Amino acid sequence: MEKKNFYTEAAYFAGLFLLAIGTAFLERVDWGMSMVVAPSYLVYLKVSEVWRFYTFGMSEYVLQAALLCVLFVVIRRIKAVFFFSFVSAFLFGNILDGCIALVGLIPRDGAWSTLAARAGFFIAGAYLCSLGVSLLFRSYFPPEVYELFVKEVARKFGRPIDKVKMVYDIVSCLVGVALSFIFFGFGVFVGVKWGTIVLAAVNGPLIGFISRGLDARFSFKDALPWRARFSG
């Protein structure tokens, strides 16, 4: 089967949007956030109690700035191009706030509140997040710091990226649980629920599965001569 062209620049923006709308679906269902964003979601819930202007999207790029500093320590070097990942985080945070507002327009009663509807939102959210990450990995633009961290750690230690992603997700899930207990009381699960555990287990393999499917169907090519600017 002849592969279709997919421009890497389009993959970047599509990845950000799909990741944002998938996260918004998971937030709507309230069965547990993606383990990757669970820590920032919990910080958002706590801080917004005092500062009403503080949004989920803002919490995303604030915590990703902190994670970028951790990455510099882990790989023991600083690359100027990595700072563009904060730009990706900033874009994602604003897109996320827009997607949450958009999903918020869906009625919370009637057919939209049934178990089947919520399960549909959850499954769609999980798939779209994994698809978004897979597309971001196929662009030369620096991804969000979450994905950059996984990509660079996998490169440094020579490990499969989907395996590193799984470990990272599980660690993020445990951090989310700890923050839930610290912020809202021991034994109280806010933002981190059974759905978070499910996502921690399946997200890595799902990204690997989607990635193989994308590579089998598409040939990812650059539309613009900018790759060298973001390499190194």
Secondary structure as GFF3:
##gff-version 3
##sequence-region A 1 232
A	DSSP	beta_strand	4	7	.	.	.	ID=ss1
A	DSSP	alpha_helix	8	29	.	.	.	ID=ss2
A	DSSP	alpha_helix	38	47	.	.	.	ID=ss3
A	DSSP	alpha_helix	56	75	.	.	.	ID=ss4
A	DSSP	three_ten_helix	80	83	.	.	.	ID=ss5
A	DSSP	alpha_helix	84	103	.	.	.	ID=ss6
A	DSSP	three_ten_helix	110	113	.	.	.	ID=ss7
A	DSSP	alpha_helix	115	136	.	.	.	ID=ss8
A	DSSP	alpha_helix	145	157	.	.	.	ID=ss9
A	DSSP	alpha_helix	161	184	.	.	.	ID=ss10
A	DSSP	alpha_helix	194	217	.	.	.	ID=ss11
A	DSSP	beta_strand	218	221	.	.	.	ID=ss12
A	DSSP	three_ten_helix	227	230	.	.	.	ID=ss13
###
